[in-house]
Amino acid sequence: MSVKSICCIGAGYVGGPTMSVIALKNPGIKVTVVDLNQARINAWNDPDTDKIPVYEPGLGEVVGEARGRNLFFSTEVDQAIADADMIFISVNTPTKTYGEGKGQAADLKWIELCARQIARVSQTDKIIVEKSTLPVRTASTLKDILSNTGNGVNFQILSNPEFLAEGTAVEDLMAPDRVLIGGDDTPEGKKAIEALVNVYGAWVPRERILTTNIWSSELSKLTANAFLAQRVSSINALSELCEHTEADIDEVSRAIGADSRIGPKFLKASVGFGGSCFQKDILNLVYIARTYGLEDVADYWEQVIIMNDHQKRRFAKKIIKALYNTVNDKKIAFLGWAFKKDTNDTRESAAIYVADHLLFEQAAVAVYDPKVGAQQVYADLDYLNTRSSEENEKLLTVGTDPYEVTKGAHAIAVLTEWDEFKTYDWQRIYDQMLKPAHVFDGRNLLNAAALTEIGFRVHQIGK
């Protein structure tokens, strides 16, 4: 099957960048990204590509080249579905906040709504591609809905999970470690798999495109994130032990990372992992294990989350302890709010939870992030629903000048590893702080007076 038209439902952090690169590399395929959020679609269509809603290095250039040629962003969902040969589902699958599985299972209501809309609109055969992170065997749910509510149309379901790291998403799309495609082991399923292989084959070497059955593909995404998060929690657990034994976590990390069986990635101690994937996917994995009665398996993976939450609380308590066990009315400046550098995504950012802990202690928190504005910062705090919006705005301020944000601060907490932080005049920052002053870099407590001597070190945080 030759794909001539692609529709992607969902114009978020996955759908927007992925479809932009697919369109760039396949100029003969019409790619339409649809979303019901008019403001988001308007932002994707903004002539100034610096204003597109997802910040990723290099993404603006990709969108600028393909948009209007064969890449389109629209709210006309039904039309895009009707015209497409292949439909990617890239909608949000948050952790449930209600009912059975609350706090662990993925909420699939948007997936089901997409399936019903596709079934209602489609008049020709379609290939449906799961791009959202989903529990294993979700494809059977999609197939059931499409088969029983459709118009006699034949649907093939594929799983094509994303393995993008925010901040390097364009790079990951341009030169992926692997592209994973799962489908049915039937003649029709194999044809659908090959159609998607050909889309990626426009720029990805064939040996990097892995094909599996659909259940293996669905589960691989959850387990990949679980393994990465496990490494972060493991090194963070060791960082606490190092503090009590006077070992240096950087030296320990370097030593174990030099082992070719382990490798150095995701072995930087930090304030904890954030982002939309790690916690959600591990909780989903825990829930799946428990539904099969695999309590020991569930407990094992749940401990990764427990350690991550502990690390965020421990970081906040370290700040309080260093400031003589009280931060009431003391100014604590946050450098960074996004969960990692080179993205404006704040979902599950450690900064949110550290700030929340300090605000309970009546600290005066001041925030600067180069890509996250005040509206998003306050929305993140309000979402926790631990205090009123008015109280959040009274206790926390957001600035646009890092030198003003840090001026008069008792302490600075560096919570995102933005490269620009390394270029600051730290002597000037120190001179403007209240003495004695401290800087916390997500790992150790640094004496600000020594910054000019040892150099400023920023350690990777999150995915």
N, C-alpha and C positions, 0 to 999 in steps of 0.2 A: 504493500500500500504506500502510495506517495502522499505525504502530508503537504497540503497547500495552504491551510488556514488553521491557526492555533488560537484558542481562547484560554486565558488564565483568569480564574475567578479569585480575586484577592490581590490588591495592589500594595501589599505591605513589604516588610523587610526581605521576604523570600521571593514573592511573586514579581515585584518590580525589577530588582536586579537580574534575576534569572531570565525573565522574558526579554529584558533589554539585550543581554548577551546572546541569547538564542536568535533574536531578530538581527543583531549585528552580524552574526556568523552565517545566517541563512537568509540572504536578501531575497530569495525567491519565495519565502513563506511569509504570509501575512500574520502578524502576531498582535492580538488585541488583548489588553489587560483591562479587566472590568472590576468595578467596585461600586457599592451603593453610596459611599461617602463622597459627595460632590466636591467638598473642599480638598480632599486628598487627590482626586482626579485632576482638579484645577491646578494643584501644585505640581503634579507630574507633567502637566501641559504648559507650565510656565515657560515663556521664552528664555528666561534666565535660568539655566540649568543648575546654578548654585542654590536655587530655591526649591529644588525637588525635595519631597518629604523624607527621603532616606539619605542620610549622609554616609557615603562610602568613597574613599579615594579612587578617582578614576571613573566613577559612575556617571557623573555629569557629561563627560566626553562621550561615553558610550550612548547615553540617551540622546545627546545632541546629534550624533551621526545617524542613528536609526529612526528616530521619531519623525513621523510624517512621511517617511519612505516606505517602511513596512512594519513600523512599530506604532501602535495607537493606544491611547488611554481613554476609556469611555465609561459612562454609567449605563449605557444601553446593553444590559446584561442579556436579555432574551435574544436580541439580534445577533450578538457575538456568539452565543451558544448555537443558535440555528445555523450560522454560517460555518462553524468550525468542523474540521475533521478530527481534531484532537483537543481535549479540554483538560487543562490542569486545574486541580482544586488546591488552592493555596490560602485557605482561610484559617482563622485562629482556632486553636484547640486548647483552650486554657484548662487548668485544673478545676474540677467541679467545686463549687462553693455551696452546694446544696445536695440533699438526698443521698441515695446510695453511692458510696465511693467518695463522699465529700472530703476534700483535702488531699486526695490521691489520684482518683481516676480522671481521665481526660473527658472534658465536656464535648460531646460530638454533635451538639444540636446544629451547629453551622454546617457541618459535613452533611447531615441528613437533609437540611434545607436545600443545599446545593444539589444533592442527588434528586430531590423531588422536582426542583426547577428544571434540571437537565432533562428529566424524564418527560415533563410536561411540554417542553418546547421542542424537543428533538423530533425531526421527521426523517432523518437519514442516520445511517450507522455512525457510531462515534467510538473513539478510544478515550477512555477516562483515565487520567493519570493522578494518582494520589501524590501530592507534593507536601501537604501538611504532615507533621509528625503525628502518627496514629498508632493506637494499640494494635497488636498483632490480631489478625483475622477481621479487621475493619472492612477489608475488601468484600467479604461475604455479605456484610450489611449493605454496602453500596449495590452489590449485584442483585440482592433481593429486592431492594427498592426500585432499581432501574428495570428489572424484569417484570415486576408486578404492577407498576404504575405507568409504564411507557406506552408508546403508540405502535407496538410491534417492531420497534427498532432494535437492532443488535448492538450491544455494548460489550466492549472488552475492557477489563479493569487492569491497570498496571500500577505498580508501586515504584516510585522514583524519589526516594527520600533525599533531602538536601543535606549536605555536609559542609555548609558554609560557616566560616568564622567571621563574625561581624568585625569590621575594620579591615578585613582582607577579602571581602566577598567577591569583588571583581577579579582579583588575582586567583582566588579559588575556583571561580567559574572559568576563567581563561585557561588555566592549567591545573585541572583537578587531579588529586591523587587517584581517584576512581569515580566513575559514574555507576550507580547501582540501579538496575532495572529488574523488577520482579513481575512475573506474569504466569498465566496458566500454561501447563504443558500439553496444549492441544494445538492442532494446526492453526486455528484462528488466533489462539494466544501467542503462538510463535510469530505469526505475521504482525501482530500488534507490537510485540517486543522489537522486532526488526525495524518497524516504522520509527519507533522512538530512538533506536540505535542509530538510524540514519540521520536523525535530527542532530544528535550530539556528535556523530561521526564527521560532521562538517568541519570540526576543529579538534576533536578529542581523538587521540590514537586508539585504535580498536582494542588494543590489549588493556587499556585502562577502563573499558566499559564492561562491567561485570553483569552477567544475567543469572538470575536465580528463580526459584519459585516465589510466589508472591508473599508467602508467610515469612520466609527467611528475610526478604527485603524489608518488610515492615518491622521485624524484630531487630534487624541490624542497626537501624537508626537509634533506637532506644539504648541498645547495649554500647554503641560507640560513645554516646554522650556519658553513659554511666561509667565507662572505663576512664574517660578523661577526667570526669569529676572526682572519681576515686583517687586519682593521682594528686589532685589539688588538696583534697581533704587529708590524704596521707602525709604530704609534706608539711601541711599546716599543723597536724598533730605532732609531728617531730619538732616543729619550730618551738612549740611550748616546752617540750622536753629539753631542747637545747638551752632555753632561757634558764632552766633550773640546774643544768649541769655545766654551764659556761662553755658549751660547744657552740660553734658558729654554724648556723643553718645554711649559709651560703656555701661554706666549705663542705658540709655534709652533702648538700645538693650536687655540688660539682663532682664530688667523689663518686656518688652512686650513679650520676648521670653519665659518667665516663664509661660505665659498663654497657657494652653494646647490646646486652639483653634488655636493658632498661631504657637507656637514652635520656637526653637532657630535657625534653619538652615537658611542660606542665609540672615542673619541679621547682618553681619559684614560690617561696612562702609569701603569703599575702593576707589580706583581710578577709578573703573568701571569694568563691566564685559567684558570679551573677549571670544576668542574661535570661532570655526567654526559654532556653532549652534545658539546661542541666537539671535544675531542680524539678521542673515539670516532668521531664522524661524519666528521672529516677523514681519519682513518686508514682508515675504510671506503671513502671516496672514493678515496684513494690505491690501495687494494687493487683496487677495481673498475677503475680506469684501467690498472693493471698487467696485470690479467687480459685486457684488450683490447689489450695491447701498447703502450699510450700512455705510454711512459716519461717523456717530457718533461712531460706533464700531471701525472703522479704526482709527479715531482720538484718541480714548482712548488708543489703543495699541501703536500707533506711539509715544505717549508721553513717553513711556518707553525708546525708543531709543533716543529721544530728551534729556531726563534727563541724560542718560548714556554719550552722547557726551558732554553735559555741564560739567559733573563731570571730564572728562579728561582735558578739557580746563581749568577748575577751578584749577585743581591740578598744571598744568604747570604755570598758572598765579600766584599761591601761591608761587612757587619757585622764580619766577622773582621778586615779591614784596618783599620777604624776603631778596633778594640779592640787595636791594636798587634800584629796578626797572631797573636794567640793568644786563644782563648776557653775554654781548659781551666779548669774549675771556676768560670767566670764565669757569673753569673746573667743570662740573657736572657729577658725577659718577652715573651710573645706576647699581644697583644690581638686576639682573633679566631681562629677555627679553621674556621668554615664558609666555603665558597668565596665567598660574598657575603652581604650583609646580608639580614635578613628571611627567612632560611631556616635550617633545621637540617641541611641537606644538606652533607656534607663530601666528596663524591666528587670526586677529582682536585683538591682544594683545594691552592693553592700553599703554604699553611701546612705541610702534611704534608711536602713535599719540602724546604722551607727548614729545618724542624726536623730532618729526617733528616740533612741536610748538617751542621748544627751539632752534632748528637749524635755524628757521626763524629769531631768535633774535641773531644769530651768536655765540651761546654758543659752547664751546668745550666739547662735550659729550663723555664720556668713558664708555664702557659697559662690564660687566662680567655676564655671565650666565653659570652654570655648565653643561648644556646640549645643549646649542645653540651656534654655532660657527659664525665666522665673515661672512662667505658666506651667511648664512641665514639672518643675521641682515641687511646686505647691500641689499639683495634681497627684504626684506620687505620694506625698505625705498624707493628703486627704484620703487617698485610697485605703490607707492603713486604718483609718477611722479610729485612731486612738485619742484624738483631741479635736476640737472644733477648727474649722478653717481660719477663723479669726485668731485663735491662739497660735496656730502655725505661723500665720503672717506676722504676728507680734514678736514671736521668739526667733524667727528665721528670716534673714534677708538674702537677696540674690543680687550680685553685682556684675558689672561688665569689665571692670579693671582689676586684675589680680593684686596690684599693689595697694589699691584702696581696700579691697576685701581683706587683705592680711594686715593692714595698718592697725596698730593698737591691739593686736590679738595676743592672748595668753599662749595660744597653741595653734599650730597648723596641722591638719590631717590631710595627707596626699592620698586620695582615694581612687584616682584614675591615672594611668601611666602615660598621660599626654606628653609627647616629645617636647612640646614648647616649655613645659615646666623645667626642663633641664637647662634651658637657655636664660632663665631669669637671673637678675642681679640679686643673689641671695644675701649678700652683705647688706644691700639696701633694705631688703625685706626684714632681716634680723634687726637692723638698726631701728626699724619702725615698730617692732613688737615690744610688748611689755616684758620686763625682765623679772625673774628668770623666764626664758622663753623655750619652748620645745617644738620640735617638728616630728611628726609621726609619719612614716612612709609606707604604712600597710604591713610592715614586718617588725622593725625595731623602733625603739624610741631614740631619736637622734638629738643630740645637743646642738641647738641651732648655732651656737658660737663656733662649733667645729666644722660647720658646713663648708666654709671656704678652704679648709685644710684638707678634708677628706673627699671633697667633691660631692655633688648631690646624686644619690642613687635612687632610681625609680624602678620598682620591681613589677613585673607583669601581674595583673589582677584579672581573674576571670578567664573566659573562653578565648 
